[in-house]
Amino acid sequence: MTSTDLTALSGLELMRWFQTERPADVPSIGRLLGMRFDEVEHGRIVASLDTRPDFANPLGTVHGGIAATLLDSVMGCAVHTTLPAGVGYTTLELKVNYIRAAQTDGRTLTAEGTVIHAGRRTATAEGKVLDEQGKLVAHATTTCLVLH
């Protein structure tokens, strides 16, 4: 396990640590799906992943759960960047709209999550997933509970 004390880091510091370190010994949904943190800013996260056959639904395109997980991750992590050390969050609500199918042949999907409101008890964010041509695959909103 890493020697970095993750509990001492603010949400922004923690997300930047994950972006640069990509620790192989820290289990996460991002590691499972092969997510990369491309941009980390206060209130904003951009992440990407490369599709693969394991992501297929019965019709042979990327399962909607992959897009939903990518959206939940970037929106939640965007909220996390606004929180001080020792404060966490959990998703209360996730609303996803699917626009078009994505292929499972190694194409890159890029997701952006942006905070709309960061309050003491709740936070809201919006997100979108784009394919390699910049076409919208899905978009979403979330409400998160801030855990003090």
C-alpha positions in Angstrom: 0.0 0.0 0.0 1.1 3.6 -0.5 2.9 5.6 2.1 0.9 8.8 1.3 -1.6 9.7 4.1 -4.7 10.1 1.9 -6.8 11.3 4.7 -4.7 14.4 5.1 -5.2 15.5 1.5 -8.0 17.9 0.4 -10.3 16.5 -2.3 -8.4 18.5 -5.0 -5.0 17.2 -3.7 -6.3 13.7 -3.6 -7.6 13.8 -7.2 -4.3 15.3 -8.4 -2.4 12.6 -6.5 -4.5 9.9 -8.3 -3.9 11.7 -11.6 -0.1 11.6 -11.3 0.5 8.5 -9.2 -2.0 6.1 -10.8 -1.3 3.7 -7.9 -1.6 0.0 -8.9 -2.0 -1.0 -5.2 -5.1 1.1 -4.6 -8.3 -0.8 -5.8 -10.8 1.4 -7.6 -13.5 1.4 -10.2 -11.2 3.6 -12.3 -8.5 1.0 -12.3 -11.0 -1.8 -13.1 -12.3 0.1 -16.2 -8.9 1.7 -17.2 -9.9 5.3 -16.5 -7.4 8.0 -16.8 -7.7 11.4 -15.1 -6.8 13.7 -17.9 -7.6 17.1 -16.2 -8.1 17.9 -12.5 -9.2 21.4 -11.5 -11.2 22.8 -8.6 -14.8 21.9 -9.5 -13.9 20.1 -12.7 -12.6 16.6 -13.8 -11.9 15.2 -17.2 -11.4 11.5 -17.5 -11.2 9.0 -20.3 -11.1 5.3 -21.0 -10.7 3.1 -24.0 -13.6 0.8 -24.8 -13.1 -3.0 -25.1 -15.2 -6.0 -25.9 -15.7 -6.7 -22.1 -17.9 -3.5 -22.1 -20.4 -5.0 -24.5 -24.1 -5.2 -23.9 -26.1 -8.0 -25.6 -26.4 -5.8 -28.8 -22.6 -5.5 -29.0 -22.2 -1.9 -28.2 -20.9 -0.3 -25.0 -23.2 -1.1 -22.0 -24.9 2.0 -20.6 -23.5 1.1 -17.2 -20.0 2.0 -18.5 -21.2 5.5 -19.5 -23.1 5.9 -16.2 -20.1 4.8 -14.2 -17.8 7.2 -16.1 -20.3 10.0 -15.5 -20.8 9.1 -11.8 -17.0 9.1 -11.4 -16.3 12.5 -13.1 -19.2 14.3 -11.4 -18.4 12.8 -8.0 -14.7 13.5 -8.3 -15.5 17.1 -9.4 -17.5 17.5 -6.2 -14.6 16.0 -4.2 -12.2 18.6 -5.6 -14.2 21.2 -3.7 -14.0 19.5 -0.3 -11.5 20.0 2.5 -9.4 17.1 3.9 -11.4 14.7 6.0 -14.7 15.5 4.2 -16.3 13.0 1.8 -19.4 12.6 -0.3 -21.7 10.0 -1.6 -24.0 10.0 -4.6 -27.7 10.6 -3.7 -29.1 10.8 -7.2 -27.8 10.2 -10.7 -29.8 11.0 -13.8 -28.4 9.8 -17.1 -29.6 10.6 -20.7 -28.2 8.3 -23.4 -27.8 9.9 -26.8 -26.0 7.4 -29.0 -24.3 4.0 -28.8 -20.5 3.7 -28.4 -18.4 0.9 -30.0 -16.4 -1.6 -28.1 -13.4 -1.6 -30.4 -10.8 0.4 -28.4 -12.3 3.9 -29.1 -11.7 6.5 -26.5 -14.6 7.9 -24.5 -13.9 11.2 -22.7 -16.1 12.4 -19.8 -16.2 15.8 -18.1 -17.8 16.6 -14.8 -18.4 20.1 -13.5 -19.7 21.3 -10.2 -22.9 23.4 -10.4 -23.3 23.9 -6.6 -21.1 23.0 -3.7 -22.9 23.5 -0.4 -22.3 22.5 3.2 -24.7 19.5 3.0 -25.2 18.8 -0.7 -23.5 19.4 -4.0 -24.7 19.1 -7.6 -22.8 18.5 -10.8 -23.3 17.9 -14.5 -21.4 15.7 -16.9 -21.1 14.6 -20.4 -19.4 11.7 -22.3 -18.1 12.3 -25.8 -16.7 9.9 -28.4 -13.5 10.4 -30.4 -15.3 12.6 -32.9 -16.6 14.8 -30.1 -20.2 13.5 -30.5 -22.3 13.4 -27.4 -22.8 9.8 -26.1 -24.5 10.6 -22.8 -25.1 13.5 -20.4 -26.1 13.5 -16.7 -26.7 15.3 -13.5 -26.0 14.3 -9.9 -26.8 15.3 -6.4 -24.2 14.3 -3.8 -24.5 14.3 0.0 -21.5 15.9 1.7 -20.2 13.8 4.6 -18.5 15.7 7.5 
